[in-house]
Amino acid sequence: MAAFSSVLAIPPLMSPDSGGYLNWEPIRTPGYPAFLWAIGWLSPSFAALPYVQMGSLVAGAAFLAQAGARLGSAWWIWTLMGLGIVGNPRLWQLAWQMQTEAMFVTLTMVFMGCIAMALALRPKGQRWLIIASLALGATILVRPVGYALLGVAPLVGLLWRGHRRTAVAAATLPAIAILLAISTWNWVHKGYFGTQIFGGTNIVGQVALLVRPDMEFRDPATEVAAGRIAAGLTHIREHLPWDMQSWRLYYWMTTFAYNPALYDYALPAIRDAVQQSFRQFSSPIERAKQENALGWAVALGTIRQSPYGYIHHVAVHFVSLWMLPTISSQSEAALLRATFCDEAFKGFYCSGQVNAIKLELSESILKTKDTLMLMAMLASFVLIVVVALWPAAPLPLTFSAVAALCVHANHLLVALVEAGLFRYALSMWPALLVMMAGTAAWMLSTAKDYFERRSRLASA
């Protein structure tokens, strides 16, 4: 704790989202509220929460490191990986808050660790795949972006040549069973089928800056809400840079705009349109369902009429997530301050947000980080293709490809529905280090085999 506080300030326990978890709001998956209920029963003030979350991170990293070491590679590489995970002060900062990230990262590490254990036992290991799937179900219940990893699970099962059906079933069916059970319970007791009421009131914030006044929508309520959103955000939309050279400026403008666009423009317009259409609601859940549905209608209608804009938007945020987005130079910071305080954005950006425009580390470190992460993103595509085309790929390399798939899936789902914030990217920090550690272990093993062959040939 002392080491953490010497690097970063300890954040407040409560965050703007904490109340939603404590109150079991229907837009939240029930995993983290249930976890908080258990912590609150033991520690009503939640004073123990940060330490429980920190302890879970350490335990998850230890399990992942020892599971990686079972893949037949240098154990010390995986030890360094584990130290790299727990040595990131940003993860400790997240663990100090009543936010889902710490438990999501822990369960993601358990999921990947179980996959490593299963890979080490191929063609057996299906029991570990079942445990991985159960961990995946819990991951989704803690944070819905875990649904992205549900797309990775069947691909993991395909690595079991000759046993693919059973492996795919083991890797996916337990998670699906958990989700179906929770969804059925919500349907019976709350009136909606799903792990939560989700999507519409998130993605509408992502597309709010793409809504134009000339767009047409089939439903009158959708037309009214979209028209109001478009009119309110015209001054932002018309100044967005669309050239590829300005993609970082586009990222920062849309990221800083996400919350005000969603909470000050999109959601009030949707709520008023729903209120005018339905007048009365039988319950708060019914209201949430209608607002979510209208949010989806606005978002899907906007995407249908502006596909290029949406693809560009998603691509920029996807790449930014891979680069662990930070303001990386004094010139970039100066450009953002000048842009945000421009007269065109008066009252939107400049109030309070300029203080967040600063360099957290030295410019040289941040630029090096950007370069390395861009190289890691490009290498991850090569890694996945190589393993897909190489049935006998070494286990560390195969595990690296699985980690790369996890990162891609997470970042893509986030970019599709929300702004690519740093803390969302940080959730994949363990997967990034697994990808690097597995690749390093394979390269070390290959080099060792090469020199041993050279030595045998020389002695012969």
C-alpha positions in Angstrom: 0.0 0.0 0.0 2.8 2.4 0.8 4.5 1.6 -2.5 1.2 2.3 -4.3 0.5 5.6 -2.6 4.0 6.8 -3.4 3.3 6.4 -7.2 -0.3 7.4 -7.5 -2.8 9.2 -5.2 -5.3 6.9 -3.5 -8.7 7.5 -5.2 -12.0 7.8 -3.4 -13.7 4.5 -2.7 -17.0 5.6 -4.3 -17.3 6.4 -8.0 -20.3 7.7 -10.1 -21.2 4.1 -11.0 -21.0 2.7 -7.4 -24.6 3.5 -6.5 -25.9 1.5 -9.5 -24.1 -1.6 -8.2 -25.2 -1.1 -4.6 -28.8 -0.7 -5.7 -28.8 -3.6 -8.1 -29.9 -1.4 -11.0 -31.3 -3.4 -13.9 -28.7 -1.9 -16.3 -26.0 -3.7 -14.2 -25.1 -7.4 -14.4 -25.7 -9.0 -11.0 -22.2 -10.4 -10.4 -20.6 -7.4 -8.9 -23.6 -6.3 -6.9 -23.7 -9.8 -5.4 -20.0 -9.5 -4.6 -20.6 -6.1 -2.9 -23.4 -7.6 -0.9 -21.1 -10.2 0.5 -18.4 -7.6 1.3 -21.0 -5.3 2.9 -22.3 -8.2 5.1 -18.7 -8.7 6.4 -17.7 -5.0 6.4 -20.7 -2.7 6.4 -18.4 0.4 5.7 -16.8 -1.4 2.8 -13.4 -0.6 4.3 -12.3 -4.2 3.4 -13.3 -3.9 -0.2 -10.0 -2.5 -1.6 -7.9 -5.1 0.2 -10.1 -8.0 -1.0 -9.9 -6.7 -4.5 -6.1 -6.3 -4.2 -5.7 -9.7 -2.8 -7.8 -11.2 -5.6 -5.5 -9.5 -8.2 -2.4 -11.0 -6.5 -4.0 -14.5 -6.3 -5.2 -14.3 -9.9 -1.7 -13.3 -11.2 0.0 -16.0 -9.2 -2.4 -18.7 -10.7 -1.9 -17.4 -14.2 1.9 -17.4 -13.8 2.1 -20.9 -12.5 -0.3 -22.1 -15.2 1.8 -20.5 -17.9 4.9 -22.2 -16.5 3.2 -25.6 -17.0 3.4 -25.1 -20.8 6.9 -26.4 -20.9 8.8 -23.1 -21.1 11.2 -21.1 -18.9 9.4 -20.7 -15.6 11.1 -17.4 -14.8 9.5 -15.7 -17.9 6.1 -16.4 -16.4 7.2 -15.2 -13.0 8.3 -11.9 -14.5 4.9 -11.8 -16.2 3.1 -12.2 -12.9 5.3 -9.5 -11.3 4.5 -7.2 -14.3 0.8 -7.7 -13.8 0.8 -6.9 -10.0 3.5 -4.2 -10.5 1.2 -2.0 -12.5 0.1 0.8 -10.1 -2.9 1.6 -12.2 -4.4 -1.8 -11.4 -4.0 -1.1 -7.7 -5.7 2.3 -8.2 -8.7 0.5 -9.8 -8.8 -2.0 -7.0 -9.2 0.8 -4.5 -12.5 1.8 -6.0 -16.0 0.3 -6.0 -15.7 -0.5 -9.7 -15.9 -3.7 -11.6 -12.4 -3.6 -13.1 -10.4 -5.3 -10.4 -12.8 -8.3 -10.2 -13.1 -8.4 -14.0 -9.3 -8.5 -14.3 -9.0 -11.2 -11.7 -11.6 -13.5 -13.3 -10.1 -12.9 -16.7 -6.8 -14.1 -15.3 -8.5 -17.2 -13.9 -10.1 -17.8 -17.3 -6.8 -17.6 -19.1 -5.0 -19.6 -16.4 -7.5 -22.5 -16.8 -7.0 -22.4 -20.5 -3.2 -22.7 -20.0 -3.8 -25.7 -17.7 -6.0 -27.3 -20.3 -3.5 -26.7 -23.1 -0.8 -28.3 -21.0 -2.9 -31.5 -20.8 -4.0 -31.8 -24.5 -5.6 -33.9 -25.9 -7.1 -34.2 -22.4 -7.8 -31.2 -20.2 -11.5 -30.8 -20.8 -12.2 -30.5 -17.1 -10.0 -27.4 -17.1 -12.0 -26.1 -20.0 -15.2 -26.5 -18.0 -13.7 -24.6 -15.1 -12.5 -21.9 -17.6 -16.1 -21.6 -18.9 -17.5 -21.3 -15.4 -15.0 -18.5 -14.7 -16.1 -16.9 -18.0 -19.7 -17.0 -16.9 -18.7 -15.2 -13.7 -16.7 -12.7 -15.6 -19.7 -11.8 -17.7 -21.8 -11.4 -14.6 -19.3 -9.0 -13.2 -18.9 -6.9 -16.3 -20.9 -7.4 -19.6 -17.8 -6.7 -21.8 -17.0 -10.3 -20.8 -19.4 -11.4 -23.5 -16.5 -10.6 -25.9 -14.5 -13.5 -24.4 -17.5 -15.8 -25.0 -16.6 -15.5 -28.7 -13.0 -16.6 -27.9 -14.0 -19.7 -25.9 -15.2 -21.9 -28.9 -12.1 -20.9 -30.8 -10.0 -22.3 -27.9 -12.0 -25.6 -28.2 -11.0 -25.9 -31.8 -7.4 -26.4 -30.7 -8.3 -29.9 -29.6 -7.8 -31.8 -32.8 -9.8 -35.0 -32.8 -11.8 -33.8 -29.8 -13.1 -30.5 -31.0 -16.8 -31.1 -30.4 -16.3 -32.0 -26.7 -13.7 -29.3 -26.2 -15.9 -26.6 -27.7 -18.8 -27.8 -25.6 -16.7 -27.8 -22.5 -15.4 -24.3 -23.1 -18.8 -22.7 -23.9 -21.8 -24.6 -22.5 -21.1 -24.0 -18.7 -20.9 -20.2 -19.3 -24.0 -20.3 -21.5 -25.8 -22.3 -18.8 -25.0 -19.6 -16.2 -26.1 -16.8 -18.4 -29.4 -18.6 -19.3 -30.1 -19.3 -15.6 -29.6 -15.6 -14.7 -31.5 -14.4 -17.7 -34.4 -16.8 -16.8 -34.4 -15.6 -13.2 -34.6 -12.0 -14.4 -37.4 -12.8 -16.8 -39.5 -14.5 -14.1 -38.8 -11.9 -11.3 -38.1 -8.7 -13.2 -39.8 -9.0 -16.6 -36.8 -9.0 -18.9 -34.8 -11.8 -20.4 -31.1 -11.1 -20.1 -28.3 -10.7 -17.7 -29.2 -7.0 -17.6 -31.0 -4.3 -19.6 -28.0 -3.2 -21.6 -26.7 -1.7 -24.8 -29.1 0.9 -26.0 -28.3 3.5 -23.4 -24.6 2.9 -24.0 -24.3 2.7 -27.7 -26.4 5.8 -28.2 -23.7 7.8 -26.5 -21.2 6.3 -28.9 -23.1 7.4 -32.0 -24.6 10.6 -30.7 -22.0 12.7 -32.6 -22.9 10.9 -35.8 -26.6 11.7 -35.7 -27.5 14.3 -38.4 -30.7 16.4 -38.7 -31.3 15.0 -42.2 -31.5 11.3 -41.0 -34.9 9.6 -41.2 -36.3 7.1 -38.7 -39.4 4.9 -39.0 -40.8 5.5 -35.5 -42.0 9.0 -34.5 -40.5 8.8 -31.0 -37.1 7.8 -32.5 -37.4 10.7 -35.0 -38.0 13.1 -32.2 -35.2 11.9 -30.0 -32.7 11.7 -32.8 -33.6 15.2 -34.1 -33.1 16.7 -30.6 -29.7 14.9 -30.3 -28.6 16.1 -33.7 -29.6 19.7 -33.0 -27.9 19.8 -29.6 -24.6 18.4 -30.8 -24.3 20.1 -34.2 -21.5 22.4 -33.0 -19.4 19.4 -32.0 -20.2 17.1 -35.0 -19.3 19.8 -37.6 -15.8 20.3 -36.1 -14.8 16.6 -35.9 -11.7 15.9 -38.0 -12.3 13.0 -40.4 -8.9 12.8 -42.1 -6.7 9.8 -41.0 -3.8 12.1 -40.1 -6.0 13.6 -37.3 -7.2 10.3 -35.8 -5.7 11.0 -32.4 -7.5 14.4 -32.3 -10.7 12.6 -33.3 -10.2 10.1 -30.5 -9.7 12.7 -27.8 -12.6 14.9 -29.0 -15.1 12.0 -29.1 -13.8 10.5 -25.9 -14.1 13.7 -23.9 -17.5 14.2 -25.5 -18.9 10.8 -24.7 -20.2 11.6 -21.2 -21.7 15.0 -21.9 -23.1 13.8 -25.2 -24.8 10.9 -23.5 -25.9 12.4 -20.2 -26.7 15.9 -21.2 -28.1 15.4 -24.7 -28.9 11.8 -25.7 -30.4 10.4 -22.5 -32.6 13.4 -21.8 -33.9 13.4 -25.4 -34.6 9.6 -25.1 -36.3 9.9 -21.7 -38.5 12.8 -22.9 -39.5 10.9 -26.1 -40.4 7.8 -24.1 -42.4 9.8 -21.6 -44.4 11.5 -24.3 -45.1 8.1 -26.0 -46.0 6.1 -23.0 -47.1 8.6 -20.3 -47.3 6.0 -17.5 -45.1 3.0 -16.6 -46.0 0.0 -14.5 -42.5 0.0 -12.9 -39.0 1.6 -13.2 -37.9 -1.5 -15.0 -40.5 -1.0 -17.7 -39.3 2.6 -18.2 -35.7 1.3 -18.4 -36.7 -1.3 -21.0 -38.4 1.4 -23.2 -35.5 3.8 -22.9 -33.0 1.0 -23.8 -35.1 0.0 -26.8 -35.3 3.6 -28.0 -31.6 4.0 -27.5 -31.0 1.0 -29.8 -33.5 2.4 -32.4 -31.6 5.7 -32.5 -28.2 4.0 -32.6 -29.1 1.3 -35.3 -30.8 3.9 -37.4 -27.8 6.2 -37.3 -25.4 3.3 -38.1 -27.5 2.3 -41.0 -27.5 5.8 -42.5 -23.8 6.6 -41.6 -21.9 3.2 -41.9 -18.6 4.8 -42.8 -18.8 7.2 -39.9 -19.5 4.4 -37.5 -16.7 2.2 -38.9 -14.3 5.0 -38.7 -15.3 5.8 -35.2 -15.0 2.1 -34.0 -11.6 1.7 -35.8 -10.2 4.8 -34.1 -11.3 3.7 -30.7 -10.1 0.1 -31.3 -6.6 1.2 -32.2 -6.5 3.7 -29.3 -7.5 0.9 -26.8 -4.6 -1.2 -28.1 -2.2 1.8 -27.4 -3.4 2.3 -23.8 -4.6 5.8 -24.7 -2.7 8.6 -23.1 -1.8 12.2 -24.1 1.7 11.6 -25.2 3.3 14.9 -26.0 3.3 18.5 -25.0 2.3 19.5 -28.5 -0.7 17.2 -28.4 -1.7 18.6 -25.0 -1.4 22.1 -26.3 -3.5 21.3 -29.4 -6.3 19.7 -27.2 -6.4 22.7 -24.8 -6.6 25.1 -27.8 -9.3 23.0 -29.5 -11.4 22.4 -26.4 -11.4 26.1 -25.4 -12.3 27.3 -28.8 -15.3 29.6 -29.0 -17.1 26.9 -31.0 -17.2 24.6 -28.0 -18.0 27.1 -25.3 -19.7 25.4 -22.4 -19.1 21.9 -23.7 -15.5 20.9 -23.4 -13.6 23.7 -21.6 -15.6 23.6 -18.3 -13.5 21.3 -16.1 -12.0 19.1 -18.8 -8.9 21.1 -19.6 -7.5 20.1 -16.2 -7.4 16.5 -17.3 -5.2 17.3 -20.3 -1.7 16.6 -19.0 1.2 14.2 -19.4 1.2 11.5 -16.7 4.8 10.6 -17.5 7.7 12.0 -19.5 7.1 12.5 -23.2 9.8 10.1 -24.2 8.3 7.3 -22.1 4.8 7.9 -23.4 6.0 8.0 -27.1 7.9 4.8 -26.5 4.8 3.2 -25.1 2.8 4.2 -28.1 5.3 2.7 -30.5 5.6 -0.5 -28.6 1.9 -1.0 -28.2 1.3 -0.3 -31.9 3.9 -2.9 -32.7 2.2 -5.3 -30.3 -1.1 -4.8 -32.0 0.4 -5.5 -35.5 2.3 -8.5 -34.2 -0.9 -9.9 -32.6 -2.5 -10.3 -36.0 0.5 -12.2 -37.3 0.6 -14.3 -34.1 -3.1 -15.4 -34.6 -2.6 -16.2 -38.3 0.6 -18.2 -37.6 -1.1 -20.4 -34.9 -4.2 -20.8 -37.0 -2.1 -22.2 -39.9 0.4 -24.2 -37.7 -1.5 -27.1 -36.1 1.6 -28.2 -34.2 2.4 -24.7 -32.9 4.3 -24.8 -29.5 2.1 -24.4 -26.5 3.5 -21.0 -25.3 2.9 -19.5 -28.8 -0.6 -21.0 -28.9 -1.3 -19.5 -25.5 -0.1 -16.1 -26.7 -2.5 -16.3 -29.7 -5.4 -17.0 -27.3 -4.4 -14.0 -25.2 -4.2 -11.9 -28.4 -7.7 -13.0 -29.3 -8.9 -12.0 -25.8 -7.5 -8.5 -26.3 -8.9 -8.1 -29.8 -12.4 -9.3 -28.7 -12.5 -7.0 -25.6 -11.3 -3.9 -27.5 -13.7 -4.5 -30.4 -16.7 -4.9 -28.1 -15.8 -1.8 -26.1 -15.2 0.3 -29.3 -18.6 -0.8 -30.7 -20.6 0.5 -27.8 -18.6 2.9 -25.7 -15.6 5.3 -25.7 -12.3 3.6 -25.5 -11.2 4.8 -22.1 -7.8 4.0 -20.6 -9.4 1.9 -17.8 -11.2 -0.3 -20.3 -7.9 -0.9 -22.1 -6.2 -1.6 -18.7 -8.5 -4.5 -18.1 -6.5 -6.4 -20.8 -3.2 -5.7 -19.2 -2.7 -9.4 -18.0 -3.6 -10.6 -21.5 -1.1 -8.3 -23.1 1.6 -9.6 -20.8 0.6 -13.2 -21.5 0.9 -12.5 -25.2 4.4 -11.1 -24.7 5.5 -13.7 -22.2 4.4 -16.6 -24.4 6.1 -15.2 -27.5 9.3 -14.6 -25.5 9.2 -18.2 -24.1 8.8 -19.6 -27.6 11.6 -17.5 -28.9 13.9 -18.6 -26.1 13.0 -22.2 -26.5 13.6 -22.0 -30.3 17.0 -20.4 -29.7 17.9 -23.0 -27.2 17.0 -25.8 -29.5 19.0 -24.2 -32.3 22.2 -23.9 -30.3 21.8 -27.4 -29.0 21.6 -28.8 -32.5 24.6 -26.7 -33.5 26.5 -28.2 -30.5 25.6 -31.7 -31.4 26.6 -31.3 -35.0 29.9 -29.7 -34.0 30.7 -32.6 -31.6 29.8 -35.2 -34.2 
